[in-house]
Amino acid sequence: MIGDAAPMVLRRQLSASAIFRISLDALIAVGLLLVVAQYYEVPFEGKYLILALIVFSLTFPGAVYSSGSVFGLVRDVVLNWFIVLVILLFFGYASGYLREFPASMVMAWSLGVPVALVLAHAALPVLLPKLLALEGMRRTAVIAGSSELGAKLSAQITGAALLGIQLDGIFDDRRPERRVVIDEVPVLGRLDQLADYIKSRHVDLIYITLPMASQPRILRLLNELRDTTASIYFVPDIFVFDLIQARMDSINGIPVVAVCETPFFGMNGMLKSASDFVLASLILLLISPLLLALAVGVKLSSPGPVLFRQRRYGLDGRQITVYKFRTMTVQEDGEQVKQATRDDERITPFGRFLRRSSLDELPQFINVLQGRMSIVGPRPHAVAHNEMYRKLINGYMVRHKVKPGITGWAQINGLRGETDTVEKMRQRIEYDLGYLRNWSLRLDLHIILKTVLLIFRDGRAY
C-alpha cells in the first residue's frame, strides 16, 4: 500500500534535495527537447518554447518511482511518460499542432526521455547524498523520545537518503528495557544532555517525539533548547492513528492538525472537478454512438428498462442515484441486495458481455457530469452493502470523503468484481484509503490508463 501518515512533518521541509527531486523529470524532459532541437538544427523558439512549457507543466512535480528493483523503476518511468505522451499527442493531433514538428525529432525525443529518466533516477540515490555532503547542504538531526513514533520517524529519515538528513541518534530518559529498539540508531544520552550535545555538535534539526501526556518534560526540554540554533519540530503522537490527508492548518493563529480530511480542498478540488468535467464531456461525445448501440442491445435482449438505477452513498455519505446499463432480469435496490456471482442465473447473456467488458458502467459518465461521481475514486456500493460493511470494517465510511468513481485504485490492483468475504472487502477499503492519502492528478491518469488495459485481460468481472 502506498503512503504513510508519519512523515507529514518531513513533507513540509522543502530542502534543496526535495526541490531537485520534484524538478528532475521536468528538467530532463525539457533539457532533452533542447538537445534534440539543437541536433536537428532548429531554433529553440516560438512553438518549441510553448511545447517546453507544456511539457514542464505535465511533468512537474516529478513522480515517485519504485525503488525496489530496476524492473519496477523502468515500468514506472515508461508508464508515467506514456501518459504524458498520450496527452501531448492527443491534443497535438486534434489541434494540428503536431504537424509543426519534424516526425523524426518527435520520435527521438519521445524515446530518449524515458531512457534518460531511468538512468537519472537509478543514479540519484547514490550521487545526490554525496553531492549534498560536498556542498555542505546535508543536515544533521536527533530525535528526542525513543517511542514507536520515534522509531517510525527514524525509519523515514534513514530510509530516504534524498532528504539530505543524517540522523545522529536518539535521546531518551527511560530505562533501556522500556525503550523501543531502533536498528542502527544509537541512544546518545538522556534528555537533559540534549542541549549540550546540540551546542557541541552543531546539530541542525531536533524532532521531539515524546507523547503529548509528557507536557512538563516537553516544556522543560524546549526551555533548555532555547539557547541553541537548531530547528525544532514537535511530532504529535496523533500519528499513531491512521491519518487521511494529514495537514497543518490554523484558525486565527491557533494551530490545528487535520486528522481525516478530503484531498480535494482548495485548488486540488477545482483541479479534480475541472478534469472530471472535461474528460467526461469528451468521452461522452466520443462514445455516444456506442451508448446508443448498447441501449438497443439491452432493450432487444430482455424485457425491462435500458438503464438500471440504484441508490448508492456518494460524497459525505449522502445518497445518490447511479446509472448502469441493465444486465440482470431483476433490479434489486432494497434492504437486501445480493452481489453478482460467477454463472449467476439473474444475468442476461448480453448483460454478461456488458459486465465482463465493463461497458455496463458507461452511463455513469452522466453521473460525473451531474457532479455526483468522479471518473476515478472509490467504487460506490449498494446502500444495503454499505450499512452491512460499515459495522464490520473500521474506517469503512472514510472512503466517502470523496465522490465515488467509475474506476479506482482498488480495481486496478485485482479487487474488481465480487467481494464474497469480509476480508476481500477490507482489502478493497485499504486501497481506497490509500488513494485518499496519496491522490494526485498523475495518479488519476495512471488509474484511467490501467483500467483501459485491464478491461481487455481481466477475468474477475462477471
Buried (B, 14 or more C-beta within 10 A) or exposed (E): EEBBBBBBBBEEBEBBBBEBBBBBBBBBBBEBBEBBBEEEEBEBEEEBEEBBEBBBEBBBBBBBBBBEEEEEBBEBBBBBBBBBBEEBEEEBEEEEBBEEBEEEBBEBBBEBBBBBBBEBBBEBEEEBBEBBEEEEEBBBBBBBBBBBBBBBBBBBBBEBBBBBBBBBBBBBBBEEEEBBEBEEBEBBBEBEEBBEBBBEEEBBBBBBBBBEEBEEBBEEBBEBBEEBEBEBBBBBBEBBEBBBBBBEEEEEEEEEBBBBBBBBEEEBEEBBBEBBBEBBEEBBEEBEEEBEEBBEBBBEBBEBEBBBEBBBBBBEEEEBEBBBBBBBEEEBBEEEBEEBEEEBEEBBEBBBBBBBBBBBBBBBBBBBBEBBBBBBBBBBBBBBBBEBBBEEBEBBBBBBBBBBBBBBBBBBBEBBBBBEEEEEBBBBBBBBBBBBBBBBEBBBBBBBBBBEEBBEEBEEBB
